[in-house]
Amino acid sequence: MAKKTKETQANAKLFKDGLLYRNISRTLIEQCTRIGITTTTLSKLSGIHLSTIKYFRTSQRTGKPFSAATFFGLTKALQLDFDQVLPPHGGALVPFPEPLTQKDVESLLDAAMLLETSKPDLLKLMRTLSDMARPTNPAIDETTAVFAAEAGFKVAPPGSLESLIMIGRRVRSLRIVRGWGRGELRTASGVPFSSVFAIEAGLQNPSMQTLYQLAEALSAPVSFFFKTDAETEKDQLDLERRAASIIASGQIGSVNEMLSTVEYLFRTSTGTPPY
């Protein structure tokens, strides 16, 4: 795939001289004036710090960038329609796949419960392999320290904003459904690999321009990453389930190889004759 930097994406012209930042800021400020909401009241309604809102207001004049989380919080507090506020990125749009059938969903959920039940055995196997590796790799305990943290793993990283977690999950599931790795999304969007990783994890608050780059690369409406209506949340849930199924399909070969390796390790370490 040829490299497609942000300058070659259709959305680049929207941000020339900060134009889109100016327009969004102006639209939201006009809404505040129309319904008589002060900056202080808006801060209370949105949960966004007063200084951040003051900076956002200056963008109407300066075109300075602001984050996706700031935009989400203010737009939601002002009860504006994301589709109306956000212009299209100008690139192609590819419809989401048809929703999974109820039968598929039930099968997926049953399999997920079985997978959760088998996780302790998988962790035990990993620790056993670590014990086997220790004679030739004394430092193996350093590389397996992540096992100890598994029980304390949380889907929502501490300190993450709820909106960032939502955006990250939608970016990740849509990327997987589109059949891309993070490197391919980086190439298509021009967003650095480290940022793609952090955004998907809900650990980075992307600028609006970055989100436009990702949305265009993923052939999705920008508003999809912000909307919280029932229909959009159904789309998100279906994409996440579909992504889980795709990931599982890709892991079958890895598990098969692991089982073959375990058999080989047993035979060779115990000195079992090859006949």
C-alpha positions as CSV (number, residue, x, y, z in Angstrom):
1,M,0.0,0.0,0.0
2,A,1.4,3.4,-1.0
3,K,2.0,5.8,1.8
4,K,-0.9,8.1,2.2
5,T,0.1,11.0,4.5
6,K,-2.3,13.5,5.9
7,E,-1.3,16.0,3.2
8,T,-2.7,13.7,0.5
9,Q,-5.9,12.8,2.3
10,A,-9.1,14.7,1.3
11,N,-9.5,16.0,4.9
12,A,-6.3,18.0,4.7
13,K,-8.0,20.9,3.0
14,L,-10.5,21.2,5.9
15,F,-7.7,22.0,8.3
16,K,-5.8,24.5,6.1
17,D,-5.0,27.5,8.2
18,G,-7.0,26.0,11.0
19,L,-10.3,26.5,9.1
20,L,-12.2,23.5,10.6
21,Y,-11.1,24.4,14.1
22,R,-12.3,27.9,13.5
23,N,-15.7,26.8,12.2
24,I,-16.3,24.3,15.0
25,S,-15.4,26.8,17.7
26,R,-17.7,29.4,16.1
27,T,-20.6,26.9,15.8
28,L,-20.4,25.9,19.4
29,I,-19.9,29.5,20.7
30,E,-23.0,30.7,18.7
31,Q,-25.0,27.9,20.3
32,C,-23.9,29.1,23.7
33,T,-25.1,32.6,22.8
34,R,-28.3,31.4,21.3
35,I,-29.4,29.5,24.4
36,G,-27.8,31.9,26.9
37,I,-25.1,29.6,28.5
38,T,-22.1,31.3,30.0
39,T,-18.6,29.8,29.9
40,T,-18.8,28.9,33.6
41,T,-22.1,27.1,33.2
42,L,-20.8,25.3,30.1
43,S,-17.8,24.1,32.2
44,K,-20.2,22.7,34.8
45,L,-22.4,21.0,32.3
46,S,-19.6,19.4,30.3
47,G,-17.1,18.7,33.1
48,I,-14.4,20.4,31.1
49,H,-12.1,22.8,32.9
50,L,-12.8,26.5,32.5
51,S,-9.3,27.2,31.1
52,T,-9.8,24.6,28.4
53,I,-13.1,26.2,27.3
54,K,-11.5,29.6,27.2
55,Y,-8.8,28.2,25.0
56,F,-11.4,26.5,22.8
57,R,-13.2,29.9,22.4
58,T,-10.0,31.5,21.1
59,S,-9.8,28.9,18.3
60,Q,-12.6,30.8,16.6
61,R,-10.0,33.5,15.9
62,T,-6.7,31.6,15.9
63,G,-7.6,28.3,14.4
64,K,-5.6,26.5,17.1
65,P,-6.2,22.8,17.4
66,F,-8.2,21.2,20.2
67,S,-8.8,17.7,21.2
68,A,-11.5,15.2,20.4
69,A,-12.4,14.8,24.1
70,T,-12.9,18.6,24.4
71,F,-15.1,18.7,21.3
72,F,-17.1,15.7,22.4
73,G,-17.8,17.1,25.9
74,L,-18.8,20.5,24.7
75,T,-20.9,19.3,21.8
76,K,-22.7,16.8,24.0
77,A,-23.3,19.4,26.7
78,L,-24.8,21.8,24.2
79,Q,-27.0,19.0,22.7
80,L,-25.8,19.6,19.2
81,D,-26.0,16.9,16.4
82,F,-22.5,15.6,15.7
83,D,-23.5,14.9,12.1
84,Q,-24.5,18.6,11.7
85,V,-21.4,20.0,13.3
86,L,-18.8,17.8,11.6
87,P,-18.4,18.1,7.8
88,P,-17.5,14.9,5.9
89,H,-13.8,14.2,5.6
90,G,-14.2,14.0,1.8
91,G,-12.9,10.5,1.4
92,A,-14.7,7.3,0.5
93,L,-17.2,5.8,2.9
94,V,-17.6,2.0,3.2
95,P,-20.7,0.7,4.9
96,F,-20.3,-1.4,8.0
97,P,-21.0,-5.1,7.5
98,E,-24.5,-6.5,8.1
99,P,-25.0,-7.2,11.8
100,L,-24.3,-10.6,13.1
101,T,-27.3,-12.9,13.5
102,Q,-28.7,-13.6,16.9
103,K,-27.5,-17.2,16.5
104,D,-24.0,-16.0,15.8
105,V,-24.1,-13.6,18.8
106,E,-25.2,-16.4,21.1
107,S,-22.5,-18.8,19.7
108,L,-19.9,-16.1,20.2
109,L,-20.9,-15.4,23.8
110,D,-20.9,-19.1,24.7
111,A,-17.4,-19.4,23.2
112,A,-16.2,-16.3,25.1
113,M,-17.4,-17.8,28.4
114,L,-15.5,-21.1,27.7
115,L,-12.4,-19.0,26.8
116,E,-12.6,-17.2,30.1
117,T,-12.9,-20.5,31.9
118,S,-9.8,-21.8,30.2
119,K,-7.7,-18.7,30.8
120,P,-6.2,-20.0,34.2
121,D,-5.0,-23.1,32.4
122,L,-3.4,-21.0,29.6
123,L,-1.6,-18.9,32.2
124,K,-0.5,-22.1,34.0
125,L,0.9,-23.4,30.7
126,M,2.8,-20.2,30.2
127,R,4.4,-20.4,33.6
128,T,5.3,-24.0,33.0
129,L,7.0,-23.1,29.8
130,S,8.9,-20.4,31.7
131,D,10.1,-23.0,34.1
132,M,11.3,-25.1,31.2
133,A,13.1,-22.1,29.6
134,R,14.9,-21.1,32.8
135,P,17.9,-23.5,32.5
136,T,19.0,-21.8,29.2
137,N,17.4,-18.3,29.9
138,P,17.9,-17.3,33.5
139,A,16.3,-13.9,32.8
140,I,13.0,-15.5,31.7
141,D,11.3,-14.2,34.9
142,E,11.7,-10.6,33.7
143,T,9.9,-11.4,30.5
144,T,7.1,-13.2,32.2
145,A,6.4,-10.7,34.9
146,V,3.3,-9.6,32.9
147,F,1.6,-12.8,34.0
148,A,1.4,-11.6,37.6
149,A,-0.4,-8.4,36.4
150,E,-3.0,-10.4,34.4
151,A,-5.5,-10.7,37.3
152,G,-5.5,-7.0,37.9
153,F,-6.0,-6.1,34.3
154,K,-8.8,-3.6,33.7
155,V,-10.5,-2.9,30.3
156,A,-10.6,0.8,31.2
157,P,-7.1,2.1,32.0
158,P,-6.9,4.2,35.2
159,G,-7.2,7.9,34.4
160,S,-8.7,7.5,31.0
161,L,-11.6,9.6,30.0
162,E,-14.8,7.7,29.1
163,S,-14.9,9.4,25.7
164,L,-11.3,8.3,24.9
165,I,-12.1,4.7,25.8
166,M,-15.2,4.9,23.5
167,I,-13.2,6.4,20.6
168,G,-10.3,4.0,21.1
169,R,-12.6,0.9,21.0
170,R,-14.3,2.1,17.9
171,V,-11.0,2.8,16.1
172,R,-9.6,-0.6,17.1
173,S,-12.7,-2.7,16.2
174,L,-13.2,-1.0,12.9
175,R,-9.5,-1.4,12.0
176,I,-9.7,-5.1,12.7
177,V,-13.0,-5.5,10.7
178,R,-11.4,-3.6,7.8
179,G,-8.6,-6.2,7.9
180,W,-5.8,-3.9,8.9
181,G,-3.0,-4.1,11.4
182,R,-1.9,-1.0,13.2
183,G,1.0,-0.6,10.8
184,E,-1.3,-0.5,7.8
185,L,-3.5,2.1,9.5
186,R,-0.5,4.2,10.3
187,T,0.5,4.1,6.6
188,A,-3.0,4.9,5.3
189,S,-3.7,7.7,7.8
190,G,-0.2,9.3,8.4
191,V,-0.8,8.9,12.2
192,P,2.3,7.5,14.0
193,F,2.2,3.9,15.0
194,S,2.7,4.8,18.7
195,S,-0.3,7.2,18.5
196,V,-2.5,4.6,16.9
197,F,-1.6,2.2,19.7
198,A,-2.3,4.7,22.4
199,I,-5.5,6.0,20.9
200,E,-6.9,2.5,20.6
201,A,-6.0,1.9,24.3
202,G,-7.8,5.0,25.4
203,L,-4.5,6.5,26.6
204,Q,-4.2,9.4,24.1
205,N,-6.5,12.3,23.5
206,P,-6.2,12.8,19.7
207,S,-6.7,16.1,18.0
208,M,-9.7,16.6,15.8
209,Q,-7.3,16.5,12.8
210,T,-5.9,13.2,13.9
211,L,-9.3,11.7,14.2
212,Y,-10.3,12.9,10.8
213,Q,-7.2,11.2,9.4
214,L,-8.1,7.9,11.1
215,A,-11.8,8.2,10.0
216,E,-10.9,8.8,6.4
217,A,-8.4,6.0,6.4
218,L,-11.0,3.6,7.9
219,S,-13.6,4.9,5.4
220,A,-16.0,5.8,8.2
221,P,-17.9,9.0,9.1
222,V,-16.1,11.1,11.6
223,S,-19.3,11.4,13.6
224,F,-19.3,7.6,14.3
225,F,-16.5,8.1,16.8
226,F,-18.6,10.5,18.8
227,K,-22.3,9.6,18.6
228,T,-23.9,7.9,21.6
229,D,-27.4,7.2,20.2
230,A,-28.8,3.7,20.4
231,E,-28.2,2.9,16.7
232,T,-24.5,3.9,16.8
233,E,-23.9,1.9,20.0
234,K,-25.5,-1.1,18.4
235,D,-23.0,-0.6,15.5
236,Q,-20.1,-0.4,17.9
237,L,-21.2,-3.6,19.7
238,D,-21.5,-5.5,16.5
239,L,-18.1,-4.3,15.2
240,E,-16.5,-5.3,18.5
241,R,-18.1,-8.8,18.4
242,R,-17.1,-9.2,14.8
243,A,-13.5,-8.1,15.6
244,A,-13.4,-10.6,18.4
245,S,-14.4,-13.4,16.0
246,I,-11.7,-12.2,13.5
247,I,-9.0,-12.2,16.2
248,A,-10.1,-15.7,17.3
249,S,-9.8,-17.0,13.7
250,G,-6.3,-15.6,13.5
251,Q,-5.2,-17.3,16.7
252,I,-6.2,-20.9,15.7
253,G,-3.0,-21.4,13.9
254,S,-1.0,-20.0,16.8
255,V,-2.6,-22.4,19.3
256,N,-2.1,-25.4,16.9
257,E,1.6,-24.5,16.7
258,M,1.8,-24.1,20.4
259,L,0.3,-27.5,21.0
260,S,2.8,-29.1,18.5
261,T,5.6,-27.3,20.3
262,V,4.5,-28.6,23.7
263,E,4.5,-32.1,22.3
264,Y,8.0,-31.6,20.9
265,L,9.2,-30.2,24.2
266,F,7.9,-33.2,26.2
267,R,9.5,-35.7,23.8
268,T,12.9,-34.1,23.6
269,S,13.2,-33.1,27.3
270,T,12.2,-36.6,28.6
271,G,14.4,-38.3,26.0
272,T,11.5,-40.2,24.5
273,P,12.7,-42.2,21.5
274,P,11.4,-40.9,18.1
275,Y,9.8,-44.2,17.3
